[in-house]
Amino acid sequence: MAAPQNYLAVIKVVGIGGGGVNAVNRMIEVGLKGVEFIAINTDAQALLMSDADVKLDVGRELTRGLG
């Protein structure tokens, strides 16, 4: 019989829109560790200012990145 394995949780915080991206940025500012941060926004400029690990620009075609 195989020995039990220890599994670590993978925690991802997803911030959507202006408020969500601001919340992600604040968590990064205070030094929250052990979390992958993802920012999703239609505003390309707001995404440029974010330090999130992953940034998804969902408004590239529809809003031309202007939110």
SEPABA-358612 format. One record per atom (N, C-alpha, C): residue in three letters; x, y, z; atom name; residue number from 1. Coordinates in Angstrom, 1 decimal, padded with zeros to 4 digits. Last residue first. Example, Ala and Ser with C-alpha at 12.3 -4.5 7.8 and 13.67 -1.06 7.14 Angstrom:
2
R:fido:c1:c2:c3:bavex:pati
R:Ser:012.8:-002.2:007.1:N:2
R:Ser:013.7:-001.1:007.1:CA:2
R:Ser:012.9:000.0:007.9:C:2
R:Ala:013.2:-005.7:007.8:N:1
R:Ala:012.3:-004.5:007.8:CA:1
R:Ala:013.2:-003.3:007.8:C:1
// end
This chain:
67
R:fido:c1:c2:c3:bavex:pati
R:Gly:-011.8:050.3:-020.8:N:67
R:Gly:-012.7:050.1:-019.7:CA:67
R:Gly:-014.1:050.2:-020.0:C:67
R:Leu:-010.1:050.5:-023.0:N:66
R:Leu:-010.5:051.8:-022.3:CA:66
R:Leu:-011.5:051.6:-021.1:C:66
R:Gly:-009.5:048.5:-024.7:N:65
R:Gly:-008.7:048.7:-023.5:CA:65
R:Gly:-009.0:049.9:-022.6:C:65
R:Arg:-011.5:048.4:-026.6:N:64
R:Arg:-010.2:048.9:-027.0:CA:64
R:Arg:-009.3:049.2:-025.8:C:64
R:Thr:-013.8:047.2:-025.9:N:63
R:Thr:-013.6:048.5:-025.4:CA:63
R:Thr:-012.3:049.2:-025.8:C:63
R:Leu:-013.5:044.8:-027.5:N:62
R:Leu:-014.8:045.5:-027.4:CA:62
R:Leu:-014.6:046.9:-026.9:C:62
R:Glu:-010.7:044.1:-027.5:N:61
R:Glu:-011.5:044.3:-028.7:CA:61
R:Glu:-012.7:045.2:-028.5:C:61
R:Arg:-009.9:044.1:-024.7:N:60
R:Arg:-009.0:044.5:-025.8:CA:60
R:Arg:-009.8:044.9:-027.1:C:60
R:Gly:-011.0:043.4:-022.3:N:59
R:Gly:-011.7:044.4:-023.1:CA:59
R:Gly:-010.9:044.9:-024.3:C:59
R:Val:-009.6:041.7:-020.7:N:58
R:Val:-010.8:041.2:-021.4:CA:58
R:Val:-011.5:042.2:-022.3:C:58
R:Asp:-006.5:041.0:-019.9:N:57
R:Asp:-007.2:042.1:-020.5:CA:57
R:Asp:-008.4:041.6:-021.3:C:57
R:Leu:-005.3:039.6:-017.1:N:56
R:Leu:-006.1:039.3:-018.2:CA:56
R:Leu:-006.8:040.5:-018.7:C:56
R:Lys:-002.3:038.8:-015.5:N:55
R:Lys:-003.2:039.9:-015.9:CA:55
R:Lys:-003.9:039.6:-017.1:C:55
R:Val:-000.7:037.3:-012.8:N:54
R:Val:-001.4:037.1:-014.1:CA:54
R:Val:-002.3:038.3:-014.3:C:54
R:Asp:000.3:038.5:-010.5:N:53
R:Asp:001.1:037.5:-011.2:CA:53
R:Asp:000.6:037.3:-012.6:C:53
R:Ala:-000.1:042.1:-010.1:N:52
R:Ala:-000.6:040.7:-010.1:CA:52
R:Ala:000.3:039.8:-010.9:C:52
R:Asp:000.4:044.8:-009.9:N:51
R:Asp:001.6:043.9:-009.7:CA:51
R:Asp:001.1:042.4:-009.6:C:51
R:Ser:-001.0:047.2:-012.1:N:50
R:Ser:-001.2:046.1:-011.1:CA:50
R:Ser:000.1:045.3:-011.1:C:50
R:Met:-000.8:049.0:-014.1:N:49
R:Met:-000.5:049.5:-012.8:CA:49
R:Met:-000.5:048.4:-011.7:C:49
R:Leu:-001.9:047.6:-016.3:N:48
R:Leu:-000.5:048.0:-016.3:CA:48
R:Leu:000.0:048.4:-014.9:C:48
R:Leu:-004.6:047.6:-015.5:N:47
R:Leu:-003.8:046.3:-015.5:CA:47
R:Leu:-002.3:046.6:-015.5:C:47
R:Ala:-005.3:050.2:-016.0:N:46
R:Ala:-005.4:049.7:-014.7:CA:46
R:Ala:-004.6:048.4:-014.5:C:46
R:Gln:-005.0:050.2:-018.8:N:45
R:Gln:-004.2:051.1:-018.0:CA:45
R:Gln:-004.2:050.6:-016.6:C:45
R:Ala:-007.1:048.5:-019.7:N:44
R:Ala:-005.7:048.1:-019.9:CA:44
R:Ala:-004.7:048.9:-019.0:C:44
R:Asp:-010.0:047.6:-018.5:N:43
R:Asp:-009.2:048.8:-018.5:CA:43
R:Asp:-007.7:048.4:-018.5:C:43
R:Thr:-011.2:045.3:-018.0:N:42
R:Thr:-011.4:045.8:-019.4:CA:42
R:Thr:-010.5:047.0:-019.6:C:42
R:Asn:-009.6:042.7:-016.0:N:41
R:Asn:-010.2:044.1:-016.2:CA:41
R:Asn:-010.3:044.4:-017.7:C:41
R:Ile:-008.2:040.8:-013.5:N:40
R:Ile:-009.0:040.8:-014.8:CA:40
R:Ile:-009.7:042.1:-014.9:C:40
R:Ala:-005.4:039.4:-012.0:N:39
R:Ala:-006.2:040.6:-012.2:CA:39
R:Ala:-006.9:040.5:-013.5:C:39
R:Ile:-004.4:037.1:-009.6:N:38
R:Ile:-004.9:037.2:-010.9:CA:38
R:Ile:-005.7:038.5:-011.0:C:38
R:Phe:-001.9:035.8:-007.5:N:37
R:Phe:-002.8:036.9:-007.8:CA:37
R:Phe:-003.1:037.0:-009.3:C:37
R:Glu:-001.3:033.1:-005.4:N:36
R:Glu:-001.2:033.6:-006.8:CA:36
R:Glu:-002.2:034.6:-007.1:C:36
R:Val:000.2:033.0:-002.2:N:35
R:Val:-001.1:033.2:-003.0:CA:35
R:Val:-000.7:033.6:-004.4:C:35
R:Gly:002.2:033.3:-000.4:N:34
R:Gly:001.6:031.9:-000.7:CA:34
R:Gly:000.4:031.9:-001.5:C:34
R:Lys:001.5:036.4:001.3:N:33
R:Lys:002.4:035.4:000.7:CA:33
R:Lys:001.7:034.1:000.5:C:33
R:Leu:000.9:039.8:001.4:N:32
R:Leu:000.3:038.5:001.5:CA:32
R:Leu:001.1:037.5:000.7:C:32
R:Gly:001.8:042.5:001.6:N:31
R:Gly:002.8:041.4:001.6:CA:31
R:Gly:002.2:040.0:001.8:C:31
R:Val:000.4:044.7:001.1:N:30
R:Val:000.6:044.4:002.5:CA:30
R:Val:001.5:043.1:002.7:C:30
R:Glu:000.4:044.8:-001.7:N:29
R:Glu:001.1:045.8:-000.9:CA:29
R:Glu:001.4:045.4:000.5:C:29
R:Ile:-001.3:042.6:-002.3:N:28
R:Ile:000.1:042.5:-002.7:CA:28
R:Ile:000.9:043.5:-001.9:C:28
R:Met:-003.7:043.6:-001.3:N:27
R:Met:-003.1:042.4:-000.7:CA:27
R:Met:-001.7:042.2:-001.1:C:27
R:Arg:-003.9:045.8:-003.1:N:26
R:Arg:-003.8:046.1:-001.7:CA:26
R:Arg:-003.2:044.8:-001.0:C:26
R:Asn:-004.3:044.5:-005.6:N:25
R:Asn:-003.1:045.3:-005.4:CA:25
R:Asn:-002.9:045.6:-003.9:C:25
R:Val:-006.8:043.2:-005.0:N:24
R:Val:-005.6:042.4:-005.3:CA:24
R:Val:-004.3:043.2:-005.0:C:24
R:Ala:-008.4:045.5:-004.8:N:23
R:Ala:-008.2:044.6:-003.7:CA:23
R:Ala:-007.0:043.8:-003.8:C:23
R:Asn:-008.1:046.5:-007.4:N:22
R:Asn:-007.6:047.3:-006.3:CA:22
R:Asn:-007.4:046.5:-005.1:C:22
R:Val:-009.4:044.5:-008.8:N:21
R:Val:-008.0:044.7:-009.0:CA:21
R:Val:-007.4:045.5:-007.9:C:21
R:Gly:-012.0:044.9:-007.8:N:20
R:Gly:-011.3:043.6:-007.5:CA:20
R:Gly:-009.8:043.7:-007.7:C:20
R:Gly:-012.7:047.5:-008.7:N:19
R:Gly:-012.6:047.2:-007.2:CA:19
R:Gly:-011.8:045.9:-006.9:C:19
R:Gly:-012.5:047.1:-011.5:N:18
R:Gly:-011.7:048.1:-010.8:CA:18
R:Gly:-011.6:047.8:-009.3:C:18
R:Gly:-012.5:043.6:-012.4:N:17
R:Gly:-013.0:044.9:-012.4:CA:17
R:Gly:-012.1:045.8:-011.6:C:17
R:Ile:-011.6:041.0:-010.1:N:16
R:Ile:-012.3:041.3:-011.4:CA:16
R:Ile:-012.8:042.8:-011.3:C:16
R:Gly:-009.1:039.1:-008.9:N:15
R:Gly:-009.7:040.4:-008.8:CA:15
R:Gly:-010.3:040.8:-010.1:C:15
R:Val:-008.5:036.1:-007.4:N:14
R:Val:-008.9:036.7:-008.6:CA:14
R:Val:-009.6:038.0:-008.4:C:14
R:Val:-006.1:034.2:-005.9:N:13
R:Val:-007.1:035.3:-005.6:CA:13
R:Val:-007.3:036.0:-007.0:C:13
R:Lys:-005.5:030.9:-005.2:N:12
R:Lys:-005.5:031.9:-006.2:CA:12
R:Lys:-006.5:032.9:-005.8:C:12
R:Ile:-003.7:028.4:-003.6:N:11
R:Ile:-004.7:029.5:-003.4:CA:11
R:Ile:-004.5:030.5:-004.5:C:11
R:Val:-003.5:025.1:-003.3:N:10
R:Val:-003.1:026.1:-004.2:CA:10
R:Val:-004.1:027.2:-004.1:C:10
R:Ala:-002.6:023.1:-000.5:N:9
R:Ala:-003.6:023.8:-001.3:CA:9
R:Ala:-003.0:024.9:-002.1:C:9
R:Leu:-000.6:020.2:-000.7:N:8
R:Leu:-000.7:021.6:-000.3:CA:8
R:Leu:-001.8:022.3:-001.2:C:8
R:Tyr:-000.7:017.0:000.5:N:7
R:Tyr:-001.1:017.9:-000.6:CA:7
R:Tyr:-001.2:019.3:-000.1:C:7
R:Asn:001.2:014.2:001.3:N:6
R:Asn:000.7:015.5:001.8:CA:6
R:Asn:000.5:016.4:000.6:C:6
R:Gln:000.2:010.9:000.8:N:5
R:Gln:001.0:012.0:000.4:CA:5
R:Gln:000.4:013.3:001.0:C:5
R:Pro:000.5:007.7:002.4:N:4
R:Pro:-000.3:008.9:002.1:CA:4
R:Pro:000.7:010.1:001.7:C:4
R:Ala:002.2:005.0:000.7:N:3
R:Ala:002.1:005.9:001.8:CA:3
R:Ala:001.3:007.2:001.4:C:3
R:Ala:000.6:002.2:-000.8:N:2
R:Ala:001.3:003.4:-000.9:CA:2
R:Ala:001.1:004.3:000.3:C:2
R:Met:000.8:-001.2:000.0:N:1
R:Met:000.0:000.0:000.0:CA:1
R:Met:000.9:001.2:000.0:C:1
// end
